[in-house]
Amino acid sequence: MSTVICGLAVSVDGFITGRGAGPGHGLGDGGVLFDWYGSGDVPSRVFPGFHLSAPSARVFDELASRVGAMLAGHTTYVDSERFAGGSPHPTAPLVVLSRTSFPPANDREIIVSTGIEDAVAEARRLAKGKDVGLMGGVLVTEAIKAGLVDELILHQVPVLLGSGRRFFHELPHHIRLTPLEVVAAPDVTHLRYAIERNGEER
């Protein structure tokens, strides 16, 4: 079965966008969170145009190559201008979770309006045994609440944004994490955790 992962760039104070995020301006003033995509000399093997530091290239490409489908929330989808009619991943199809149904931009996109469980199930089907990657703070929080997330990856950028959209929203109880890997790069630290359930890692 597919592993469900979430790997997002995040500020030290917990934001995944800066101020003023909205349609067509998905990162607000938080674009600094993604400077590490182009700050190195090693070309990504998965994402054309990305040039990363050597430590970041190893982590990023290993994670990106695992992904067989993406799942994003409707706000992320709209703010990203519908990913130009495609997907945030160069090869993986996209599932969008929305409260209302609407026509997808093309055959690489599927819209699910019946809840997080159905959206994850559809993404697993499309992933064909590879991993499902989640995008969007509210969506990730809802998936964690539903016990559907296996790994969290924080690409933590050394900046305090002060405001914006948070990575994590309110949870009903503590969620314990098991550290799997910590990789320091020149301008980002990659933190990978397994989510524990009932004292056991998923």
WOGIHU-V47617 format. One record per pair of residues at least 4 apart in sequence whose C-alpha atoms are under 8 Angstrom apart, sorted by the first residue. I is the first residue (numbers start at 1). J is the second residue. D is the distance in whole Angstrom. If there is no record, write none. Layout:
BEGIN
I,J,D
I,J,D
END
This chain:
BEGIN
1,124,8
1,129,6
1,130,8
2,124,6
2,127,7
2,128,8
2,129,5
2,130,5
2,131,5
2,132,7
3,130,7
3,131,5
3,132,6
3,149,8
3,150,6
3,151,8
4,131,6
4,132,5
4,133,6
4,134,7
4,148,7
4,149,5
4,150,5
4,151,7
5,131,7
5,132,6
5,133,5
5,134,6
5,149,6
5,150,6
5,151,5
5,152,6
5,153,7
6,133,5
6,134,5
6,135,7
6,140,7
6,149,8
6,151,6
6,152,5
6,153,6
7,133,7
7,134,7
7,135,8
7,152,6
7,153,4
7,154,6
7,155,7
8,16,7
8,135,7
8,153,7
8,154,6
8,155,6
9,16,6
9,33,6
9,34,7
9,154,6
9,155,4
9,156,6
9,157,7
10,14,6
10,15,5
10,16,5
10,17,8
10,33,7
10,154,6
10,155,6
10,156,5
10,157,6
10,167,7
11,15,5
11,16,7
11,33,7
11,156,6
11,157,5
11,158,6
11,159,6
11,160,6
11,161,6
12,156,6
12,157,6
12,158,6
12,159,6
12,160,6
13,159,8
13,160,6
13,161,7
13,162,7
14,166,6
14,167,6
14,168,8
15,161,7
15,163,7
15,164,6
15,165,5
15,166,4
15,167,6
16,27,8
16,30,8
16,33,8
16,137,8
16,164,7
16,165,6
16,166,6
16,167,6
17,21,7
17,26,7
17,27,5
17,28,6
17,29,7
17,30,5
17,31,8
17,33,8
17,164,5
17,165,5
17,166,7
18,27,6
18,28,5
18,29,5
18,30,4
18,31,8
18,161,6
18,162,8
18,163,6
18,164,4
18,165,7
19,27,8
19,28,5
19,29,5
19,30,7
19,163,6
19,164,5
19,165,8
20,25,8
20,27,8
20,28,4
20,29,7
20,164,7
21,25,6
21,26,5
21,27,5
21,28,4
21,29,7
21,79,7
21,164,7
21,165,8
22,26,5
22,27,8
22,28,7
22,79,5
23,78,6
23,79,4
23,80,7
23,81,7
24,78,8
24,79,5
24,80,6
24,81,5
25,79,6
25,80,7
26,76,7
26,79,5
26,80,5
27,31,6
28,164,8
30,161,7
30,164,8
31,35,7
33,157,6
34,38,8
35,39,6
36,40,7
36,52,6
36,53,8
36,187,6
36,188,7
37,50,5
37,51,6
37,52,6
38,49,8
38,50,6
38,51,5
38,52,6
39,51,6
39,52,6
39,53,7
40,51,5
40,52,4
40,53,4
40,54,7
41,51,5
41,52,6
41,53,6
41,54,8
42,51,5
42,52,5
42,53,6
42,54,6
42,57,7
43,48,8
43,49,7
43,50,6
43,51,4
43,52,6
43,57,7
44,48,6
44,49,7
44,50,5
44,51,6
44,52,7
44,57,6
44,61,6
45,61,6
46,61,6
46,64,7
46,65,7
46,90,7
47,89,8
47,90,7
51,57,8
52,56,6
52,57,5
53,57,6
53,185,7
53,186,7
54,58,6
54,185,8
55,59,7
55,183,7
55,184,7
55,185,6
56,60,6
56,183,8
56,185,6
56,188,8
56,190,8
57,61,6
58,62,6
59,63,6
59,183,8
59,190,8
60,64,6
61,65,6
62,66,7
63,67,7
64,89,8
66,130,6
66,131,6
67,92,7
67,127,7
67,130,6
67,131,4
67,132,6
67,133,6
68,91,8
68,92,5
68,93,7
68,126,7
68,127,4
68,128,7
68,129,8
68,130,5
68,131,5
68,132,6
68,133,8
69,92,5
69,93,5
69,94,6
69,95,8
69,123,6
69,124,7
69,126,6
69,127,5
69,130,8
69,131,7
69,132,5
69,133,6
70,87,8
70,88,8
70,89,7
70,92,6
70,93,6
70,94,5
70,95,6
70,123,7
70,132,6
70,133,5
70,134,6
70,135,8
71,94,6
71,95,5
71,96,6
71,97,7
71,119,7
71,120,7
71,123,7
71,132,7
71,133,6
71,134,5
71,135,6
72,76,6
72,77,6
72,94,7
72,95,6
72,96,5
72,97,6
72,134,6
72,135,5
72,136,6
72,139,7
73,77,6
73,96,6
73,97,5
73,98,6
73,135,7
73,136,6
73,138,8
73,139,6
74,78,6
74,96,6
74,97,6
74,98,5
75,79,6
75,136,8
76,80,6
76,135,7
76,136,6
77,81,6
77,82,5
77,83,7
77,96,7
78,82,5
80,84,8
82,86,7
82,87,8
82,105,8
83,87,6
83,88,6
85,105,5
85,106,7
86,93,8
86,94,8
86,105,7
86,106,7
86,108,6
86,109,7
87,91,8
87,92,7
87,93,6
87,94,5
87,108,7
87,109,7
88,94,8
89,93,8
92,127,8
93,108,5
93,109,6
93,126,7
94,108,6
94,109,5
94,110,6
94,123,8
95,109,6
95,110,5
95,111,6
95,112,7
95,119,7
95,122,7
95,123,6
96,109,7
96,110,6
96,111,5
96,112,6
96,119,8
97,111,6
97,112,5
97,113,6
97,115,7
97,116,7
97,119,6
98,111,7
98,112,6
98,113,5
99,113,5
99,114,7
99,115,8
100,113,6
101,111,7
101,112,7
101,113,6
102,111,7
103,111,7
104,109,6
104,110,6
104,111,6
105,109,7
112,118,7
112,119,6
113,119,8
114,118,6
114,119,7
115,119,6
116,120,6
116,139,8
116,142,7
116,143,6
116,146,8
117,121,6
117,143,8
117,146,8
117,148,8
118,122,6
119,123,6
120,124,6
120,132,8
120,148,8
121,125,6
122,126,6
123,127,6
123,132,6
124,128,7
124,129,7
124,130,8
124,131,7
124,132,6
125,129,8
127,131,6
127,132,6
134,139,8
134,140,6
135,139,7
135,140,7
136,140,6
136,167,7
137,141,6
137,165,8
137,166,6
137,167,5
137,168,6
137,169,7
138,142,6
138,167,8
138,168,7
138,169,6
139,143,6
140,144,6
140,149,8
140,168,7
141,145,6
141,168,6
141,169,6
141,170,8
141,171,7
142,146,6
143,147,6
143,148,5
143,149,6
144,148,6
144,149,5
145,171,7
145,172,8
147,197,8
149,195,7
150,194,6
150,195,5
150,201,8
150,202,5
151,192,7
151,193,6
151,194,5
151,195,6
152,192,6
152,193,5
152,194,6
152,195,7
153,190,7
153,191,6
153,192,4
153,193,6
154,189,8
154,190,6
154,191,5
154,192,6
155,188,6
155,189,6
155,190,5
155,191,6
156,188,6
156,189,5
156,190,6
156,191,7
157,187,6
157,188,5
157,189,7
158,187,7
158,188,7
175,195,7
175,196,7
176,195,6
176,196,6
176,197,8
177,193,6
177,194,6
177,195,5
177,196,6
178,193,5
178,194,5
178,195,6
178,196,7
178,201,7
179,191,8
179,192,6
179,193,4
179,194,7
180,191,8
180,192,5
180,193,5
180,194,7
181,190,8
181,191,6
181,192,5
181,193,7
182,189,7
182,190,6
182,191,5
182,192,6
183,189,6
183,190,5
183,191,7
184,188,7
184,189,5
184,190,6
185,189,6
185,190,8
194,201,6
194,202,7
195,201,6
195,202,6
196,200,5
196,201,4
196,202,6
197,201,6
197,202,6
END
